[in-house]
């Protein structure tokens, strides 16, 4: 996939505009453009009071997600190709991460992400 995404803030919310090329890539051969996809999504902001459950969840969990972002920053700053395993212990990465408790340690976060890195 070669993806191009643009976000435009509007007074009502925002627009997500996508142009995606689906490419077949094989060693020793020129890339072949299989298909092009156009995405256009509009989002309308709702009143903050409708998002109370999400706001409360974020207050409780933002520290653990800061640890996740720091681990990814550290990984990306190595400037190496990243290859991820599809599953670890028969679960995708998001399942492991979404199950984290608010007090999860930095070491546990790094161990989970490292387990997916080849």
C-alpha positions in Angstrom: 0.0 0.0 0.0 1.1 3.5 -0.8 -1.1 5.7 1.3 -1.7 9.4 1.3 -4.0 10.9 4.0 -5.1 14.4 4.6 -7.1 15.8 7.5 -9.0 19.0 7.3 -10.5 20.6 10.4 -14.0 22.2 9.7 -16.3 24.1 12.0 -18.5 21.0 12.2 -15.7 18.5 12.8 -13.2 17.2 10.3 -12.7 15.5 6.9 -10.4 12.5 6.3 -9.4 12.3 2.7 -7.4 9.3 1.4 -5.7 8.2 -1.8 -4.4 4.7 -1.6 -2.5 2.7 -4.2 -2.5 -1.1 -3.8 0.8 -2.3 -5.2 2.1 -5.8 -5.9 5.8 -5.8 -5.1 8.1 -8.7 -6.0 11.9 -8.9 -5.7 13.6 -8.2 -9.0 10.4 -6.9 -10.7 8.9 -3.5 -11.2 6.1 -2.6 -8.9 2.7 -3.3 -10.3 -0.3 -1.0 -9.5 -3.2 -3.3 -8.8 -5.8 -0.8 -7.8 -6.4 2.7 -6.6 -8.8 3.5 -3.7 -10.3 6.8 -2.8 -11.6 7.4 0.7 -13.6 10.3 1.9 -14.8 10.3 5.5 -16.5 13.1 7.3 -16.8 13.4 11.1 -19.1 15.6 13.1 -18.0 16.7 16.5 -20.5 15.8 19.3 -21.0 17.5 22.6 -18.3 16.7 25.1 -20.9 15.4 27.6 -21.6 12.6 25.1 -18.0 11.4 25.5 -17.8 11.3 29.3 -17.1 7.5 29.4 -14.2 7.9 27.0 -12.8 11.0 28.9 -13.0 9.1 32.2 -11.3 6.0 30.6 -8.5 8.2 29.2 -7.9 9.9 32.6 -7.4 6.5 34.1 -5.3 5.0 31.3 -3.3 7.8 29.7 -0.1 6.9 31.6 0.1 3.4 30.3 -0.5 4.6 26.7 2.3 7.2 27.2 4.6 4.2 27.9 3.4 2.5 24.7 4.2 5.7 22.7 7.6 6.0 24.3 8.5 2.4 23.4 7.4 3.0 19.7 9.4 6.3 19.6 12.4 4.4 20.8 11.9 1.6 18.3 11.3 4.1 15.3 14.4 6.1 16.3 16.6 3.0 15.7 15.8 3.7 12.0 15.7 0.0 11.1 13.1 -1.9 9.1 10.3 -3.1 11.4 8.7 -6.5 10.8 6.0 -7.6 13.2 4.7 -11.0 14.0 1.0 -11.3 13.3 0.2 -13.0 16.6 1.9 -13.8 19.9 0.3 -16.4 22.1 -2.5 -16.6 19.5 -3.4 -12.9 20.0 -2.8 -9.8 17.9 -0.9 -7.0 19.4 -3.9 -4.8 20.0 -5.4 -7.5 22.1 -2.4 -7.5 24.4 -2.2 -3.7 24.6 -5.9 -3.1 25.1 -5.8 -5.6 28.1 -3.2 -3.5 29.9 -4.1 -2.2 33.3 -3.6 1.5 34.2 -0.6 0.6 36.4 1.2 -1.6 34.0 5.0 -1.2 34.2 7.2 0.2 31.5 9.0 -3.1 31.4 5.8 -5.1 30.8 4.8 -2.7 28.0 8.2 -3.1 26.3 8.1 -6.8 26.7 4.8 -7.0 24.9 5.9 -4.9 22.0 9.3 -6.6 21.8 7.6 -10.0 21.6 6.0 -8.9 18.2 9.3 -7.5 16.7 11.2 -10.0 14.6 
